[in-house]
Amino acid sequence: MNRATDPKSIAAQAAPAAGDTNAFAAASGVLTIDLGAIAANWKKLEGKGVPAECAGVVKADAYGCDLAPVTKTLADAGCKTFFVATLDEARTVRAIKPSARIYVLDGLFTGTGDQFAAINCMPVIGDMGELAEWDAFRSTAGWLGTAAIHIDTGMNRLGFSVAEAQGLVPRMQTVNPGISLVMSHLACAETLGHPMNAKQVSAFRDIASLFSGVSASLANSSGIFLGPNFLFDMIRPGAALYGVNPTPEADNPMQQVIDLKARIVQVRRVAKGETVGYGATWTARRDSRIAVVAAGYADGYFRAASGIDGTRSAEAIVAGQRCPVAGRISMDLTAIDVTDVTAPVRRGHMATLIGDGITIDEIGHHFGTIGYEVLTSLGTRYARVYRDAPAEPPTAVETPAS
C-alpha cells in the first residue's frame, strides 16, 4: 500500500529528517531498509539472467520497503522495466523514472484506459473482454500504446488459456498489434524438481514462439534459478530483491535487506510458576526476567509466533543473545524471556526482531507463512531509516517516454 502518490511525500514519511531525535524517540521501533543491498541483489540477478533483461517487481509498496526510494535505487542500478500491481503504483514509478517501461499486473479495470495513456504504462491483459475494451479504447482515443498478454500455463489464476492465446496470433500480422510482451507465471518455481516447472516452461515456449518479434517472460525470482530454459527475454524478480530466499532448498544467495528493532518498554520479574500474556499460554519454569517490547501484530509481528508452553516460539536478539518470545503476542506488545542474558537489559534498549542472523524466511516460518507476507505486513509505526539512500526523488512528473 502506498503511503502517498507523491514520491517526495513518501520519502519524507518513511525516514525522519537528520537530527530529528523526537521522531525516533516517539517510535515504537526502527525499521532499517538497506537500499544498497536491494541494488546489489538486482545486479546479482541481472548477471544470473544474462542475456535476458532484468526487470524489477515493485508492487505492494516495493514489498513493504517503500516504493519511491526502491524505484529510484533500482533505476540508478540500471533497471529499465518495472512491474506494479496498480495504476497508483504506476504513477509513483513514472514520477521517479520518466523513461521506464511500466507494466500493471492487475490489468485494465473498466473505464481506465485514459489513465494508462496519461502516464504511458501498459496493462497486463489476460481476458478476452478486457482485451476488447483495451482495443476499443485504443481505437477511439487513437492511442498507440501497447499491452502485455498474460497466458495461463498452469497457475489457473489469471491469463488467457493456451487455446485463447493461439487465437490471438493472427493479430501479430496487423500493422499495430499492440502487444509488447507475452508472459506467464510459474506456480512451483521454489521447488527445483517439481513437475509443474517442466510442464509450464514447455507450454510457454510453444505458445510464445508464435508471437513473432514480441518479448517473452516467464521467470520470477525462483524461476531465475531453474536454468537457462526459463529465462526467455525478460526475468521478473520480486521477493529476492528484498532478501527473501529464492532457493529455499539451498542457502540464500541474496543479501538481507531488512533490519527491525523494537523498543523495550519494561523489564519485569516473573516468579516460577506464573504465566505471561493472554490465555496464560506460557509458564515460567524458573524465576525469570521478561522484557516487553513495543511491537505486536498491529506492527506486522504476527500472533502465530507466540510463545506457548511445549512449542518453539520466534526469537529476538537482546544484548547480542537470542531470546524466545514468552506468551501470546498482543496487538502492540511482545514479551521476550531475557533470563539468560548476562548483559544489562533496561527500558529504552532495543530488541532485534529481524536482522543480526534472524532472517525474513526464519520469521516467516514462525509466522506460519512466507517471507513475502512478512515484508508486506511491516508496520507503519516504526521510524524508517534508509541505508545507502539515493538522492531525494523529483516532485514533479516529467513527460513520460513514448
Secondary structure in CASP SS format (residue, H / E / C, confidence):
PFRMAT SS
TARGET T0000
AUTHOR 0000-0000-0000
METHOD secondary structure of the structure
MODEL  1
M C 1.00
N C 1.00
R C 1.00
A C 1.00
T C 1.00
D C 1.00
P H 1.00
K H 1.00
S H 1.00
I H 1.00
A H 1.00
A H 1.00
Q H 1.00
A H 1.00
A C 1.00
P C 1.00
A C 1.00
A C 1.00
G C 1.00
D C 1.00
T H 1.00
N H 1.00
A H 1.00
F H 1.00
A H 1.00
A H 1.00
A C 1.00
S C 1.00
G E 1.00
V E 1.00
L E 1.00
T E 1.00
I E 1.00
D E 1.00
L H 1.00
G H 1.00
A H 1.00
I H 1.00
A H 1.00
A H 1.00
N H 1.00
W H 1.00
K H 1.00
K H 1.00
L H 1.00
E H 1.00
G H 1.00
K H 1.00
G H 1.00
V C 1.00
P C 1.00
A C 1.00
E E 1.00
C E 1.00
A C 1.00
G E 1.00
V E 1.00
V C 1.00
K H 1.00
A H 1.00
D H 1.00
A H 1.00
Y H 1.00
G C 1.00
C C 1.00
D C 1.00
L H 1.00
A H 1.00
P H 1.00
V H 1.00
T H 1.00
K H 1.00
T H 1.00
L H 1.00
A H 1.00
D H 1.00
A H 1.00
G C 1.00
C C 1.00
K C 1.00
T E 1.00
F E 1.00
F E 1.00
V E 1.00
A C 1.00
T C 1.00
L H 1.00
D H 1.00
E H 1.00
A H 1.00
R H 1.00
T H 1.00
V H 1.00
R H 1.00
A H 1.00
I H 1.00
K C 1.00
P C 1.00
S C 1.00
A C 1.00
R E 1.00
I E 1.00
Y E 1.00
V E 1.00
L C 1.00
D C 1.00
G C 1.00
L C 1.00
F C 1.00
T C 1.00
G C 1.00
T C 1.00
G H 1.00
D H 1.00
Q H 1.00
F H 1.00
A H 1.00
A H 1.00
I H 1.00
N C 1.00
C C 1.00
M E 1.00
P E 1.00
V E 1.00
I E 1.00
G C 1.00
D C 1.00
M H 1.00
G H 1.00
E H 1.00
L H 1.00
A H 1.00
E H 1.00
W H 1.00
D H 1.00
A H 1.00
F H 1.00
R H 1.00
S H 1.00
T H 1.00
A H 1.00
G C 1.00
W C 1.00
L C 1.00
G C 1.00
T C 1.00
A E 1.00
A E 1.00
I E 1.00
H E 1.00
I E 1.00
D C 1.00
T C 1.00
G C 1.00
M C 1.00
N C 1.00
R C 1.00
L C 1.00
G C 1.00
F E 1.00
S C 1.00
V H 1.00
A H 1.00
E H 1.00
A H 1.00
Q H 1.00
G H 1.00
L H 1.00
V H 1.00
P H 1.00
R H 1.00
M H 1.00
Q H 1.00
T C 1.00
V C 1.00
N C 1.00
P C 1.00
G C 1.00
I E 1.00
S E 1.00
L E 1.00
V E 1.00
M E 1.00
S C 1.00
H C 1.00
L C 1.00
A C 1.00
C C 1.00
A C 1.00
E C 1.00
T C 1.00
L C 1.00
G C 1.00
H C 1.00
P H 1.00
M H 1.00
N H 1.00
A H 1.00
K H 1.00
Q H 1.00
V H 1.00
S H 1.00
A H 1.00
F H 1.00
R H 1.00
D H 1.00
I H 1.00
A H 1.00
S C 1.00
L C 1.00
F C 1.00
S C 1.00
G C 1.00
V C 1.00
S E 1.00
A E 1.00
S E 1.00
L C 1.00
A C 1.00
N C 1.00
S C 1.00
S C 1.00
G H 1.00
I H 1.00
F H 1.00
L H 1.00
G C 1.00
P H 1.00
N H 1.00
F H 1.00
L C 1.00
F C 1.00
D C 1.00
M E 1.00
I E 1.00
R C 1.00
P C 1.00
G C 1.00
A H 1.00
A H 1.00
L H 1.00
Y H 1.00
G C 1.00
V C 1.00
N C 1.00
P C 1.00
T C 1.00
P C 1.00
E C 1.00
A C 1.00
D C 1.00
N C 1.00
P C 1.00
M C 1.00
Q C 1.00
Q C 1.00
V C 1.00
I E 1.00
D E 1.00
L E 1.00
K E 1.00
A E 1.00
R E 1.00
I E 1.00
V E 1.00
Q E 1.00
V E 1.00
R E 1.00
R E 1.00
V E 1.00
A C 1.00
K C 1.00
G C 1.00
E C 1.00
T E 1.00
V E 1.00
G C 1.00
Y H 1.00
G H 1.00
A H 1.00
T C 1.00
W E 1.00
T E 1.00
A C 1.00
R C 1.00
R C 1.00
D C 1.00
S E 1.00
R E 1.00
I E 1.00
A E 1.00
V E 1.00
V E 1.00
A C 1.00
A C 1.00
G C 1.00
Y H 1.00
A H 1.00
D H 1.00
G C 1.00
Y C 1.00
F C 1.00
R H 1.00
A H 1.00
A H 1.00
S C 1.00
G E 1.00
I C 1.00
D C 1.00
G C 1.00
T C 1.00
R C 1.00
S C 1.00
A C 1.00
E E 1.00
A E 1.00
I E 1.00
V E 1.00
A C 1.00
G C 1.00
Q E 1.00
R E 1.00
C E 1.00
P E 1.00
V E 1.00
A C 1.00
G E 1.00
R C 1.00
I C 1.00
S C 1.00
M C 1.00
D C 1.00
L C 1.00
T E 1.00
A E 1.00
I E 1.00
D E 1.00
V C 1.00
T C 1.00
D C 1.00
V C 1.00
T C 1.00
A C 1.00
P C 1.00
V C 1.00
R C 1.00
R C 1.00
G C 1.00
H C 1.00
M E 1.00
A E 1.00
T E 1.00
L E 1.00
I E 1.00
G E 1.00
D C 1.00
G C 1.00
I E 1.00
T C 1.00
I H 1.00
D H 1.00
E H 1.00
I H 1.00
G H 1.00
H H 1.00
H H 1.00
F H 1.00
G C 1.00
T C 1.00
I C 1.00
G H 1.00
Y H 1.00
E H 1.00
V H 1.00
L H 1.00
T H 1.00
S C 1.00
L C 1.00
G C 1.00
T C 1.00
R C 1.00
Y C 1.00
A E 1.00
R E 1.00
V E 1.00
Y E 1.00
R E 1.00
D C 1.00
A C 1.00
P C 1.00
A C 1.00
E C 1.00
P C 1.00
P C 1.00
T C 1.00
A C 1.00
V C 1.00
E C 1.00
T C 1.00
P C 1.00
A C 1.00
S C 1.00
END
